[in-house]
């Protein structure tokens, strides 16, 4: 089924993104997986190519095009290349909205040019060792010290499972600024790399996405100037709720593309692999399995593309984003498992793309809010 949401400009951007991935990422990704992180050079190359901050105004070094379809294209091209270690979607899809909507003019001048050039790598720190999907359980504290222009927030606490955690230069940290204010007691502070008391913990060893630097972060009496407060004091939880739908849509985009990629590599493999004197694609079981995956991939694609259109129009609901995230991530896990089976023993070998896809897929139903939480969101919408 032909996709209809892209213009000629989008198609040209896809060609740019695909060429970049082929030249700058694919030859190095296996080494980055061994290293546990990508190089800073690929971030600088992406900035030079115009792949970072497409929706950032031109005055700050961005592309000046506020259109999520460009973000989706880049995510799809990274996914189809199996480039799970590249944190560009986090920068473009998750962090950019916070900076564009909440940062003051002074903050934008400080941070956005480097954000777009790849000189500043960003992260967001929500999850804590004892707090996952329950964001209201966050304990990292920020106590105001001083008054006027010289006021600071003194931050203490720990975060974990932070994507871009090792390489990040700016981290949006969710902190509790008023322990007695409930959901209005959270704020967002931007912690910068060299602030005393801000330390990176170990690079976490994960089941998949091995080239993505995921880390623990520790804050011990970190003095963050009031000028690094993002948005208004006490509105952090509201900001998180406003931005999570785009993050979840971004995950759905990757998952839909992941199903299509798994189908493509498996169909090709079954044509080449022979058993009992004929290609295994000639067996009815193989055809039925791939027919089911292809049908579900098409269903996912139509729904996700509709969600993208709704988001571009400013109408994507929290419920629809949750539906897209949980259903496509569950579909991806089921699909790659079936594709591994069709590869036989070779599907268990990491030199084959389907094995790496199998490992990378597992986390999709966990981050961005677990799928159980997504179903709770949908359920609440049904019953009020």
C-alpha positions in Angstrom: 0.0 0.0 0.0 1.5 3.3 -1.1 2.3 5.8 1.7 0.7 9.2 1.0 2.0 11.4 3.8 5.3 12.5 2.3 6.0 15.2 -0.2 9.0 15.4 -2.6 10.9 17.4 0.0 10.4 14.5 2.5 11.6 12.0 -0.1 14.7 14.1 -0.8 15.4 14.2 3.0 15.0 10.4 3.1 17.6 10.0 0.4 19.9 12.3 2.4 19.3 10.3 5.6 19.7 6.9 3.9 23.0 8.0 2.3 24.3 9.3 5.6 23.4 6.1 7.4 25.2 4.0 4.7 28.3 6.1 4.7 28.7 7.3 8.3 27.0 4.6 10.4 26.8 1.2 8.9 30.6 0.7 8.4 31.2 1.5 12.1 28.2 0.2 14.0 29.7 -3.2 14.9 32.7 -1.5 16.4 30.5 0.9 18.4 28.6 -2.1 19.8 31.9 -3.5 21.0 32.8 -0.1 22.5 29.4 0.4 24.1 28.9 3.8 22.5 29.1 5.6 19.2 31.7 8.2 18.3 31.2 11.9 18.9 32.4 12.4 15.3 29.1 10.8 13.9 27.2 13.4 15.9 29.2 16.2 14.3 28.8 14.7 10.9 25.0 14.5 11.4 24.9 18.1 12.4 26.8 19.1 9.3 24.4 17.1 7.2 21.4 18.9 8.7 20.0 15.8 10.5 19.8 17.4 13.9 17.3 20.0 15.0 15.3 20.0 11.8 12.5 21.8 13.6 14.8 24.3 15.3 14.6 27.9 13.9 17.3 28.8 11.4 18.5 31.6 13.7 19.8 29.0 16.1 21.3 26.8 13.4 18.4 24.4 12.8 16.4 23.5 9.7 13.5 25.8 10.5 10.9 23.2 9.5 8.5 22.2 12.3 7.3 18.9 10.7 7.6 15.6 12.6 7.6 13.7 9.3 11.3 14.5 8.9 11.9 13.1 12.4 10.0 10.0 11.4 12.0 9.5 8.2 15.4 9.6 10.1 14.1 7.2 12.7 12.9 4.8 10.0 16.3 4.9 8.1 18.2 4.2 11.3 15.9 1.3 12.2 16.1 -0.3 8.8 19.9 -0.2 9.0 19.8 -1.8 12.5 21.6 1.3 13.8 20.1 1.0 17.3 23.1 2.8 19.0 22.5 6.1 17.4 20.7 8.6 19.8 19.6 11.0 17.2 15.8 10.3 17.8 16.2 11.1 21.5 17.8 14.4 20.6 15.3 15.3 17.8 12.1 13.7 19.1 12.3 13.9 22.9 14.7 16.7 23.9 14.0 19.3 21.1 10.3 19.9 22.2 11.4 20.8 25.7 14.0 23.3 24.5 11.8 24.8 21.8 8.7 25.2 24.0 10.2 25.9 27.4 13.7 27.5 27.0 14.0 31.2 27.4 15.6 33.2 24.5 18.9 33.3 26.5 18.8 29.6 27.0 18.1 29.0 23.3 21.0 31.1 22.3 23.2 29.1 24.7 22.2 25.6 23.8 20.5 25.3 20.4 23.4 26.1 18.1 25.5 23.3 19.6 22.4 21.0 19.7 22.0 21.4 15.9 25.7 21.1 15.1 26.2 17.9 17.1 28.6 19.6 19.5 26.0 19.3 22.3 24.6 15.9 23.0 21.5 15.8 25.2 19.7 13.4 27.5 16.7 13.5 29.8 16.8 11.9 33.3 13.5 10.8 34.7 13.9 7.1 35.8 15.5 6.5 39.2 16.7 3.2 40.8 13.5 3.0 42.7 11.1 4.7 40.3 10.2 3.7 36.7 6.9 4.4 35.2 5.5 6.1 38.4 7.0 9.5 37.8 5.4 10.9 40.9 7.7 8.7 42.9 10.8 10.7 41.8 13.0 11.5 44.8 15.9 13.4 43.3 15.7 16.8 45.1 16.5 20.4 44.3 16.6 22.8 47.1 16.8 26.5 46.3 19.7 28.4 47.9 20.0 32.1 47.7 17.9 34.8 46.0 17.9 37.0 43.0 20.3 36.5 40.1 22.7 34.5 42.3 20.3 31.8 43.3 21.1 28.2 42.8 19.3 24.9 43.1 21.3 22.3 45.1 20.5 18.9 43.5 20.9 15.5 45.2 19.9 12.1 43.9 20.4 9.4 41.3 19.0 8.5 37.9 19.4 5.3 35.9 18.8 3.8 32.5 19.7 7.2 30.9 20.1 7.1 27.2 23.1 9.1 26.0 24.1 9.1 29.7 27.9 8.9 29.1 28.1 11.2 26.1 25.6 13.8 27.1 26.6 17.4 27.6 23.2 18.7 28.7 20.8 16.6 30.8 17.3 17.7 31.5 16.8 16.4 35.1 13.4 15.9 36.6 13.7 17.0 40.2 11.4 17.4 43.2 11.5 21.1 44.2 8.5 21.0 46.7 8.0 17.7 48.5 4.6 18.8 49.8 3.1 20.0 46.5 2.2 16.6 44.9 2.3 16.7 41.1 3.1 20.4 41.3 6.2 19.8 43.2 8.4 18.8 40.2 10.6 21.0 38.0 13.0 20.6 35.2 16.6 21.6 35.6 19.3 21.5 32.9 22.5 20.0 34.3 25.7 20.6 32.3 28.6 18.3 31.9 31.2 19.9 34.0 29.1 21.0 37.0 30.9 19.9 40.3 29.1 17.0 41.9 27.6 15.6 38.7 29.1 12.2 38.0 28.4 9.4 35.5 28.2 5.9 36.9 28.9 2.8 35.0 27.9 2.2 31.4 25.2 -0.3 31.8 25.5 -3.6 30.0 22.2 -4.3 28.2 20.6 -7.2 26.4 20.4 -5.2 23.2 21.1 -1.8 21.8 24.7 -2.4 22.8 26.1 0.7 21.0 23.8 3.0 22.8 25.4 4.5 25.9 23.0 3.9 28.7 24.2 5.0 32.1 23.6 5.8 35.8 23.9 9.5 36.8 24.6 10.7 40.3 24.1 14.2 41.7 25.8 15.2 45.0 25.2 18.8 46.0 25.3 19.9 42.4 24.7 23.6 42.3 22.6 24.4 39.2 22.0 28.1 38.6 18.5 29.3 38.5 19.2 30.4 34.9 19.1 26.6 34.1 15.5 26.2 35.2 13.6 25.0 32.2 10.1 26.5 32.1 8.3 27.4 35.3 9.0 26.2 38.8 6.6 23.4 39.8 5.4 22.6 36.3 7.7 19.8 35.5 5.1 17.0 35.7 2.8 18.9 33.4 5.6 19.4 30.9 6.4 15.6 31.0 2.8 14.7 30.3 2.7 17.2 27.4 5.8 15.8 25.7 5.4 12.0 26.3 2.9 11.5 23.3 5.6 12.5 20.8 8.2 10.3 22.5 5.7 7.4 22.3 4.9 8.1 18.7 8.7 8.1 18.0 8.9 4.6 19.5 5.9 3.4 17.4 7.6 4.8 14.3 10.7 2.7 15.1 8.7 -0.4 15.9 6.7 -0.3 12.7 9.9 0.2 10.6 11.5 -2.6 12.7 8.7 -5.1 11.7 9.1 -4.2 8.0 12.9 -4.6 8.3 12.6 -8.0 9.9 10.1 -9.1 7.2 12.5 -7.9 4.5 15.6 -9.7 5.7 13.7 -12.8 6.5 12.0 -13.0 3.1 15.3 -12.6 1.5 16.9 -15.3 3.7 14.1 -17.9 3.0 14.7 -17.5 -0.8 18.4 -18.3 -0.4 18.3 -21.0 2.2 17.5 -24.5 0.9 16.2 -27.5 2.7 15.1 -30.9 1.3 16.1 -29.7 -2.2 14.2 -26.5 -2.4 14.3 -23.0 -0.9 12.4 -22.8 2.4 10.3 -20.0 1.0 8.6 -22.7 -1.0 7.2 -24.4 2.1 3.6 -23.5 3.0 4.5 -22.8 6.6 7.1 -20.2 5.6 4.6 -18.5 3.3 1.9 -18.5 5.9 4.2 -17.1 8.6 5.5 -14.3 6.3 2.0 -13.6 5.0 0.8 -13.0 8.6 3.8 -10.8 9.4 3.3 -8.8 6.2 -0.4 -8.2 7.0 0.3 -7.1 10.5 3.1 -4.9 9.3 0.7 -3.2 6.9 -1.9 -2.7 9.6 0.8 -1.1 11.8 2.0 1.1 9.0 -1.4 2.5 8.3 -2.1 3.3 11.9 1.3 4.8 12.6 1.2 6.9 9.5 -2.3 8.2 10.6 -0.9 9.0 14.0 2.0 10.9 12.3 -0.5 12.9 10.3 -2.6 13.7 13.4 0.5 14.8 15.3 1.7 17.1 12.4 -1.8 18.6 12.6 -1.5 19.1 16.3 -4.3 16.6 17.1 -2.6 13.4 18.3 -4.2 12.4 21.5 -2.5 10.9 24.5 -4.6 7.8 24.1 -3.8 7.2 20.4 -0.1 7.7 21.1 -0.3 5.1 23.9 -2.2 2.7 21.6 0.5 3.1 18.9 3.3 2.6 21.3 2.1 -0.6 23.0 0.6 -2.3 20.0 3.6 -1.8 17.6 6.2 -2.7 20.2 4.4 -5.9 21.1 4.0 -6.6 17.3 7.7 -6.1 16.8 8.6 -8.6 19.5 6.3 -11.2 18.1 7.5 -10.6 14.5 11.2 -10.8 15.1 10.7 -14.0 17.2 8.9 -15.6 14.3 11.6 -14.4 11.9 14.3 -15.9 14.1 12.5 -19.2 13.9 12.5 -19.1 10.1 16.2 -18.5 10.1 16.8 -21.6 12.1 20.1 -21.9 13.9 21.5 -18.9 12.0 18.8 -16.7 13.5 20.6 -17.2 16.8 23.9 -16.0 15.5 24.7 -12.3 16.1 26.3 -12.0 12.7 22.8 -12.1 11.2 20.7 -8.9 11.4 17.7 -10.8 12.7 19.5 -11.9 15.8 20.5 -8.3 16.7 17.0 -7.1 15.9 15.6 -9.7 18.3 17.8 -8.4 21.1 17.1 -4.7 20.3 13.3 -5.2 20.1 12.8 -6.4 23.7 13.2 -3.0 25.4 10.6 -1.3 23.2 7.7 -2.4 25.4 9.5 -1.1 28.5 10.9 2.4 27.8 8.8 5.4 27.1 6.3 4.0 29.7 5.8 0.3 30.0 3.1 -1.3 27.8 1.1 -2.0 31.0 1.0 1.7 31.7 0.0 2.3 28.0 -3.0 0.0 28.4 -3.9 1.7 31.6 -4.0 5.0 29.7 -6.2 3.5 27.1 -8.4 1.9 29.7 -8.9 5.2 31.6 -10.0 6.8 28.3 -12.6 4.1 27.9 -14.1 4.2 31.3 -13.3 7.7 32.5 
